[in-house]
Amino acid sequence: MEQPKNDEHFMRLALAEAQHAFEQDEVPVGAVIVARNQVIARAHNLCERLNDFTAHAEMQAFTAASEFLGGKHLDQCTLYVTLEPCPMCAGAAFWTRVGRIVFGASDEKRGFQKWGNHSKDRLIHPKTTVDRGVLEDECSALIKSFFESKRKKRL
């Protein structure tokens, strides 16, 4: 029987997706969704390619995972994402009822935690657990590198 993989293993897969986004000049955010220790969806940001602000890695992954499972509820799944989900993605996570969210880097400006995580204004499903900071340094470094390169191009 295969050994269960840990959060770092799956976050490294999400980081690989983020690297694909970086190479395509997309904001480097990657996501994987795991069910029963198996990756069922992989995605990265496609906002530039699709000319669609809603084409975040998490949204792409939710769609792929739901199609894989043949249903819209992901309560037995874990979302691994390199950057803290924004309110839009947190709302989508709410509706999918994803069982767990694991993210790497916090997003102090646009992350869902800024917008409320109290019971009265919760953006994620009450049964969803959240773990943060997995491979945070690597996740943060990729994002920072991307935006630094963008600033240098403007100068």
N, C-alpha and C positions, 0 to 999 in steps of 0.2 A: 504494500500500500504506500502511496506517495505521501511524503511528509507535508504537513500543512506549511504553507509559505507565510511569511510574516509581513507586517505593514511596510517595512523598508523594501522588501522585494517588489511589492505591487506599486509602491511609490516610484521606484526606479523605472518601472514600465511606464508610468504616467510621465516621468521626466523624459523618457525617450520620445513620447508623443509631443511633449513641449518642445523638444529639440527639432522635431520635424516642422513644427509651426515656425520656430525661429528661422529655419532654413528657407521657409516659404515667405518670409517677411510678415508673418502674422505675430500678434502678441503671443509669446511662448507660454501657453497654458496647455497642459495635457491632462487627460482623464482616462481612467480605466474603471470598469465596473466588474466586480467579482461576485460570483455566486458559488457556494460550496468549493471554495479554493480554486475556482476556474475563472479565468478572464472571459467574460461574455461580451464585452464591448471595449473598444479603444477609440479615442478621439482626440483631436486637438482643435484649437480655434481655427475657424474658416471664415471669419468675418470679412476679411479683405477679398479673399477668393470669390466668395459668394455675394459680396456687396450687401451683407446682411448683418446688422448689429446683434441679432439674436443667435447667430451661429457660434455661440460659445462652446468650448469643449464639453462642458457638462450637458448642454442641451443635445449635442450630437450623440453623446454617450447614452443619455436616457432613451433617445429614440432607438438606437441600435440595440440596447439591452431589452427594451420592451418588445421589439421585433423578434429578437432571439428567443425570448421566453414565451412569446405569444400572448402577452398580457401587459397591462399598463402598470401594475403594482410591483414594485421592486423591494418589498419589505424584507426579503431574505437576502438582499444584496448589500454590498459596500461600494460606495463611490470613493475612489482615490483621485484627488485632484491636486495639482501642484500649487494652486493659488486659492485662497479662501473664496468661496462662491460669492458672487454679487447677489443683490436682492432678487433679481430675475431668476437666477439659477437656484437660489434657495427656495423661491416660490415653486419652481418646477419640482425640486426635490420634495417639497411638501406634498404636492399632488401625486407624485410617484410613490410616496410613503417609503422611500429608500430607508433601509434599516440602519445604515451607519454612513457617516461622512468622515473621511480622513483627508485633511489637507496639509500641505507643506507650509507655504509662506502665508502670513497674515496680510490682509489688504486693508490698511487703516483708513484709506479714503473711500473705497467702494465695496468693502466686504460686508456681508450680511450682518455681522455682529454689531457693526456701527449703528445699524438701523433698528436694533431691538432684538432682544432674545429673552424678554420677560414673558411670562405666561400670557399676558393680555395682548402682546404684539409679536408673538413668535412667528418667525418667517419659515421655520422648518417644522416638520411634523413633531408633535410631542413625544412620539415613540422613537424618533430618530436620535441616535447617539452621535456625538461629534468628538473627534480627536484631532488635535492640531499640533503642528510643529514637527511632523515626520519629515526628515531630510530637509528641514527648513533652510539651512544654509545653502544647499545646492539649488533648491527651488528659488530662493531669493536672488542668488547670484545670476541665474539665467535671465530672470525678469530685469534685473538692474542692468545687465550687459546689453540687453535689447534696447532699453530706453536710452542708455548712454550712447549707443551707436546712432540712434535716431537724432539725438541732440547734436552730435558731431556732424552729421550730414547737413543739418540746418545751418551750421556756422560757416 
